[in-house]
Amino acid sequence: MMLERDSLHALHRALAKLEAGFASLPAAKNTAVDAQAMTEILLGIAERLHDNFPYFHPLYAGQMLKPPHPIARAAYALSTWINPNNHALDGGRASSAMEREAVAALARMFGWDEHLGHLCGGGTMANLEALWVAGQLHPGTTIVASSQAHYTHQRISAALGLKFESIPCDRYGRMDVTALERRLIEGNVGTVVATMGTTATGSVDPLDALLELRTRYSFRLHADAAYGGYFTLVDALDREARSAFDRLGETDSIVIDPHKHGLQPYGCGCVLFRDPSVGRLYKHDSPYTYFSSAELHLGEISLECSRPGASAVALWATQQLLPLERGGEFAKMLDSGLEAARALYNHLRRDARFVTAFPPELDIVVWAINASSVSEASALARQVFAEAAKRNLHLALAELPLEFFDLDEMQRDRETITCLRSVLMKPEHLDWIERIWEILDRGTESSLNG
């Protein structure tokens, strides 16, 4: 397989234009570069990078790793010749403007024309800011999230000195609304985290029900859409997921990760607040940072200080090429992943060697191996994982509750089951799904008969 290189030609032309923009400056010597030494080091890096799974290839169908779009790679690289810092306008005027425009496009995707938000290093930092704001607005109260929510919510709450509790899930991996209401009745819940696409199974919490509970119990509702947020553009969602995504704009804050489905290099996350007045919570003074302009500096609404302007440039460029429109080219890429996940699920559920969980709501599929006991099924899952990898199909393993699967008469000698998991987030996965199934079939046969 050839790696994409056409973008290098576009980058070369863009570099020449960038250089021309500073032609009026007095001549200055560039830092001396030993081209031979650089080449040797870079070739060595290329060799070392072979010690990776082929994340860019459709046969990598394991964790949520997706290559950035060529324009994102090129735009990111182009901006590093300037190396802007989007903390203050002094350090990145153009890239700060691009960040505001790119973030506004994300906010409009959820129906927000008025908002407060910025890019950050990823979903963890974005969720930290959302929970920090929640803690400032509702001090002394408890934050709750589902048992399948990302583990960082509990960790972040501990780091911020906030109380945190986990709410059980139903058999579809969604927050159990009845269990949540029981906890709300007890009182002192200040914030509920709705997970819009769990990282284990892609399950979407029932936002309709959570919004209805908010009218009665007056909590802050934060949507962790780090993984699933872009699926708001997808028309082919099932009824419940579509209903949940249609109401995302009614939440108080949203986190989305452009470095997942948004085709961006790591790390690029985004936090959005529906009420711009929460910006007052970030207020601080600096003896040197903010005197170059009366305009709002992004560092004034961010807990992070130095932040790469390159991430903003890359995201802005990608959104110019692939606008965030329902039915558009970008949305169709997400449609393809969902269709691929459903196709794999249908293969699995028709095959007696496998035990399926619930149908995929997004582009993540999980399944177990049919065996006499949960322990045996878990061991076989690891064997199938290894056999598939020998054939260049790279899957993932997950440890999930038994109630997620139809185990029938399987002996329940463990509380969880080790299962196989596939994230089909590349648009190419749809064209490769029969090849993926063929390899999985052979790897499973070898494991069961070996």
C-alpha positions in Angstrom: 0.0 0.0 0.0 1.2 3.5 -0.9 1.0 6.3 1.7 -0.7 9.5 0.5 1.9 11.9 -0.9 0.0 14.2 -3.3 -0.6 16.7 -0.4 3.2 17.3 -0.3 3.0 19.2 -3.7 0.2 21.4 -2.3 2.3 22.0 0.8 5.3 23.0 -1.2 3.3 25.6 -3.1 1.7 26.9 0.1 5.1 27.3 1.7 6.3 29.4 -1.2 3.3 31.7 -0.7 3.8 31.9 3.0 7.4 32.9 2.5 6.4 35.6 0.0 4.2 37.2 2.7 7.3 38.1 4.7 9.5 39.2 1.7 9.8 42.8 3.0 11.7 41.7 6.1 15.5 42.2 6.1 17.5 39.2 5.1 18.4 36.8 7.9 20.3 33.6 7.9 18.3 30.5 8.5 19.4 28.0 11.2 22.0 25.8 9.7 20.7 22.4 8.7 22.8 19.3 8.2 20.6 17.7 5.5 22.5 14.4 5.6 22.2 14.1 9.4 18.5 15.0 9.2 17.9 12.4 6.5 19.6 9.7 8.5 17.5 10.5 11.6 14.3 10.7 9.7 15.0 7.4 8.0 15.6 5.9 11.4 12.3 7.2 12.6 10.6 5.7 9.6 12.1 2.4 10.5 11.0 2.7 14.1 7.5 3.7 13.1 7.1 0.3 11.5 6.6 -0.9 15.1 3.0 0.2 15.0 -0.3 -1.3 13.9 -1.2 0.0 10.4 -3.7 2.5 11.9 -4.2 4.1 8.4 -5.3 0.8 6.7 -8.9 -0.5 6.5 -7.7 -3.8 8.0 -7.0 -1.9 11.2 -10.4 -2.2 12.7 -9.5 -2.1 16.4 -9.3 1.0 18.5 -10.7 4.4 17.5 -7.7 5.5 15.5 -8.3 7.3 12.3 -5.7 9.0 10.0 -6.1 12.7 9.6 -7.3 14.0 6.2 -4.4 15.0 3.9 -5.5 18.7 4.1 -5.3 18.6 7.9 -1.8 17.1 7.8 -0.6 19.7 5.3 -2.3 22.7 7.0 -0.9 21.6 10.4 2.6 21.2 8.9 2.4 24.6 7.1 1.5 26.5 10.2 4.5 25.0 12.1 6.8 27.2 10.1 5.2 30.1 12.0 4.4 27.9 15.1 1.6 30.1 16.4 0.4 29.9 20.0 -3.3 30.4 20.4 -3.2 31.5 24.1 -3.0 35.2 23.2 -3.4 37.2 20.0 0.3 38.2 20.3 1.2 34.6 19.5 -1.3 33.7 16.9 -3.5 36.3 15.3 -4.5 34.4 12.1 -4.7 31.0 13.8 -6.8 32.5 16.7 -9.3 33.9 14.1 -9.3 30.4 12.4 -10.0 28.8 15.8 -13.0 31.1 16.5 -14.4 30.3 13.0 -13.8 26.6 13.3 -15.3 26.4 16.8 -18.3 28.4 15.7 -18.9 25.9 12.9 -18.9 23.1 15.5 -21.3 25.0 17.7 -23.7 25.6 14.7 -23.7 21.8 14.1 -25.6 21.7 17.4 -27.8 24.7 16.7 -25.8 27.2 18.7 -25.2 30.6 17.1 -24.3 32.1 20.5 -21.8 30.1 22.5 -18.5 30.1 24.3 -15.9 27.6 23.4 -12.4 26.8 22.3 -10.1 24.0 21.2 -8.0 22.1 23.6 -5.7 19.0 23.8 -8.5 16.4 23.6 -11.6 15.1 25.2 -10.0 14.7 28.7 -9.0 18.4 28.9 -12.4 19.5 27.3 -14.3 17.5 29.9 -12.1 18.8 32.7 -13.1 22.4 31.7 -16.8 21.5 31.5 -16.8 19.8 34.9 -14.7 22.7 36.3 -17.4 25.2 35.2 -20.1 22.9 36.6 -18.3 22.7 39.9 -17.9 26.5 40.0 -21.7 26.9 39.3 -22.8 24.2 41.7 -20.2 23.9 44.5 -20.5 21.1 46.9 -22.9 19.0 44.7 -22.3 15.6 43.1 -21.5 14.8 39.4 -23.0 11.6 38.1 -22.3 9.7 34.9 -23.1 6.2 33.6 -21.0 3.2 34.5 -20.0 3.0 30.8 -19.0 6.7 30.7 -15.3 7.4 30.1 -13.2 6.8 33.1 -11.8 10.3 33.0 -15.0 11.8 34.5 -14.3 10.1 37.8 -10.6 10.9 37.6 -11.3 14.6 36.6 -13.8 14.9 39.5 -11.2 13.7 41.9 -8.6 16.1 40.6 -11.0 19.0 40.9 -12.1 17.9 44.4 -15.7 17.3 43.2 -17.9 14.4 44.4 -18.6 11.8 41.7 -21.0 8.8 41.5 -21.6 6.2 38.8 -25.1 5.3 37.6 -25.8 1.8 36.3 -26.5 1.1 32.7 -29.3 -0.8 31.1 -28.6 -3.8 28.8 -27.9 -1.5 25.9 -25.0 0.2 27.6 -27.1 3.4 28.1 -27.6 5.2 31.4 -30.4 3.6 33.3 -33.0 6.4 33.7 -34.8 4.7 36.5 -31.6 4.4 38.5 -30.7 8.0 37.8 -34.0 9.2 39.1 -33.7 7.2 42.3 -30.3 9.0 42.8 -31.8 12.4 41.9 -34.6 11.9 44.5 -31.8 11.6 47.2 -30.7 15.1 46.2 -27.4 17.0 45.9 -26.8 16.1 42.3 -25.5 19.2 40.5 -24.4 17.8 37.1 -25.4 14.8 35.0 -23.1 13.7 32.2 -24.8 12.3 29.2 -22.5 10.1 27.1 -23.3 10.5 23.4 -21.4 7.4 22.2 -19.6 5.4 24.8 -16.0 4.5 23.9 -16.6 0.8 24.6 -19.8 0.1 22.6 -20.9 3.4 21.0 -24.1 3.5 23.1 -26.0 6.8 23.2 -27.5 7.9 26.5 -31.3 8.6 26.3 -31.0 12.4 26.1 -34.8 12.9 25.8 -35.4 11.3 29.2 -32.5 13.1 30.8 -33.8 16.5 29.6 -37.2 15.7 31.0 -35.6 14.8 34.4 -33.7 18.1 34.3 -37.0 20.0 34.2 -38.0 18.3 37.5 -34.7 18.1 39.3 -32.8 21.3 38.1 -29.3 19.8 37.4 -26.7 20.9 34.9 -26.6 18.6 31.9 -23.2 18.1 30.2 -23.0 16.1 27.0 -19.8 14.1 26.5 -19.9 13.8 22.7 -16.2 13.4 22.4 -16.7 10.2 20.3 -20.2 10.5 18.9 -20.7 14.3 18.4 -20.3 14.4 14.7 -23.0 11.8 14.2 -25.5 14.6 14.6 -25.0 15.0 10.9 -26.0 11.4 10.1 -29.5 10.8 8.8 -29.4 7.0 9.0 -29.3 6.7 12.8 -31.9 4.6 14.5 -34.9 6.4 16.0 -33.7 6.6 19.6 -30.2 7.8 18.7 -31.5 10.3 16.1 -33.9 11.7 18.8 -31.0 12.1 21.3 -28.7 13.9 18.8 -31.5 16.2 17.7 -31.7 17.6 21.2 -28.0 18.0 21.9 -28.4 21.7 21.6 -30.6 21.8 24.8 -27.7 20.7 27.0 -25.6 23.1 29.0 -22.2 22.1 27.6 -20.8 19.8 24.9 -17.4 18.2 24.3 -16.4 16.9 20.9 -13.1 15.5 19.6 -12.2 16.6 16.1 -9.2 14.2 16.4 -11.6 11.2 16.4 -14.2 11.6 13.6 -13.2 15.1 12.6 -10.2 13.9 10.6 -7.6 15.8 12.7 -4.2 15.0 14.0 -3.9 14.4 17.8 -4.6 16.3 19.9 -7.6 18.3 19.0 -10.6 18.5 21.3 -13.3 21.1 21.8 -15.4 22.3 24.7 -18.6 24.4 24.1 -20.9 26.2 26.5 -24.4 27.3 25.6 -24.3 30.2 27.9 -21.4 32.6 27.0 -21.6 34.2 30.4 -19.7 31.3 32.0 -16.6 33.1 30.6 -16.6 35.2 33.7 -15.4 32.2 35.7 -12.1 32.2 33.7 -11.3 35.8 34.6 -7.7 36.4 35.6 -5.0 39.0 35.3 -1.6 38.7 33.6 1.2 41.3 33.7 2.2 40.7 30.1 -0.2 38.6 28.0 -3.2 40.6 27.0 -2.1 44.2 26.3 -1.6 43.9 22.5 -5.4 44.0 21.7 -8.7 44.9 23.2 -10.2 41.8 21.5 -11.0 38.7 23.4 -8.0 36.4 23.7 -8.7 32.7 23.7 -6.5 32.3 26.7 -9.1 34.3 28.6 -11.7 31.5 28.2 -9.4 28.5 28.7 -7.7 26.7 31.5 -4.9 25.7 29.2 -2.3 28.4 28.5 -0.1 27.7 25.5 -2.1 25.8 22.9 -1.0 24.9 19.3 -2.4 27.3 16.7 -1.6 24.5 14.2 -4.6 22.5 15.5 -6.9 25.4 14.7 -5.4 25.9 11.2 -5.8 22.2 10.4 -9.4 22.0 11.6 -10.3 25.2 9.8 -8.8 23.9 6.6 -10.6 20.6 6.8 -14.0 22.3 7.5 -13.4 24.5 4.4 -12.9 21.4 2.3 -15.6 19.3 4.0 -18.3 21.5 5.5 -20.3 20.2 8.5 -23.5 19.7 6.6 -26.1 16.9 6.9 -26.0 15.0 3.7 -22.7 16.5 2.7 -19.5 14.7 1.8 -18.2 14.7 5.4 -21.5 13.3 6.7 -21.5 10.6 4.1 -18.1 9.4 5.5 -19.9 8.8 8.8 -22.8 7.1 7.1 -20.3 4.6 5.6 -18.9 3.7 9.0 -22.4 3.2 10.4 -23.3 1.0 7.5 -20.1 -1.0 7.8 -20.8 -1.6 11.5 -24.3 -2.8 10.7 -23.1 -5.1 8.0 -20.5 -6.7 10.3 -23.1 -7.1 13.0 -25.5 -8.9 10.6 -22.7 -11.3 9.7 -22.0 -12.0 13.3 -25.6 -12.5 14.5 -26.3 -15.0 11.8 -23.3 -17.1 12.8 -23.7 -19.6 15.7 -20.0 -19.3 16.6 -20.6 -15.8 17.9 -22.8 -14.1 20.5 -23.8 -10.6 19.7 -24.6 -7.7 21.9 -27.2 -5.0 20.9 -27.1 -3.6 17.4 -24.6 -0.8 16.9 -25.9 2.7 17.4 -22.8 4.3 15.9 -19.8 2.6 14.2 -18.7 0.3 17.0 -19.5 -3.5 17.1 -18.9 -5.8 20.0 -19.3 -9.6 20.1 -18.3 -12.6 22.1 -17.4 -16.2 21.2 -20.0 -18.9 21.8 -18.7 -21.4 24.4 -19.8 -23.5 27.3 -18.7 -20.9 29.9 -17.8 -17.2 30.1 -14.3 -18.2 31.0 -13.9 -20.3 27.9 -15.5 -17.7 25.7 -13.1 -15.1 27.1 -10.1 -17.2 26.4 -11.3 -17.9 22.9 -11.8 -14.2 22.2 -8.1 -13.7 22.9 -7.2 -16.5 20.6 -9.4 -15.1 17.8 -7.8 -11.7 18.4 -4.3 -13.2 17.9 -5.3 -15.3 14.9 -6.9 -12.4 13.1 -3.7 -10.3 13.7 -1.6 -13.0 12.1 -3.8 -12.4 9.0 -3.3 -8.6 9.2 -6.8 -8.0 10.6 -6.4 -5.9 13.8 -9.3 -6.0 16.2 -9.6 -4.9 19.8 -10.6 -6.6 23.1 -13.0 -5.3 25.6 -14.2 -6.4 29.1 -18.0 -5.9 29.3 -20.9 -6.8 31.5 -22.6 -10.1 30.9 -26.0 -8.5 30.5 -25.0 -6.8 27.3 -25.0 -10.3 25.5 -27.6 -13.0 24.9 -25.6 -15.8 26.6 -28.5 -18.3 26.8 -27.2 -21.4 28.6 -23.5 -20.2 28.8 -22.2 -20.9 32.3 -21.7 -17.5 34.1 -18.5 -18.2 36.0 -17.2 -14.6 35.6 -18.9 -11.3 36.2 -17.6 -9.8 32.9 -16.8 -11.3 29.5 -13.8 -10.7 27.4 -15.2 -9.9 23.9 -14.0 -8.6 20.6 -14.6 -5.1 19.5 -14.3 -3.3 16.2 -14.4 0.4 15.5 -15.3 0.9 11.8 -14.7 4.6 11.6 -12.8 4.8 8.3 -15.1 5.4 5.3 -13.1 2.7 3.4 -14.3 0.1 5.9 -17.6 -0.3 4.1 -15.8 -1.5 0.9 -13.6 -3.8 3.0 -16.3 -5.4 5.2 -16.5 -8.7 3.2 -12.7 -9.0 3.3 -12.8 -8.3 7.1 -15.4 -10.9 7.6 -13.5 -13.5 5.5 -10.4 -13.0 7.6 -12.4 -13.1 10.9 -14.1 -16.3 9.7 -10.7 -18.0 9.0 -9.2 -16.8 12.3 -12.2 -18.0 14.3 -12.2 -21.3 12.6 -8.5 -21.7 13.3 -9.0 -20.8 17.0 -12.0 -23.2 17.5 -10.4 -26.1 15.8 -6.8 -25.6 16.7 
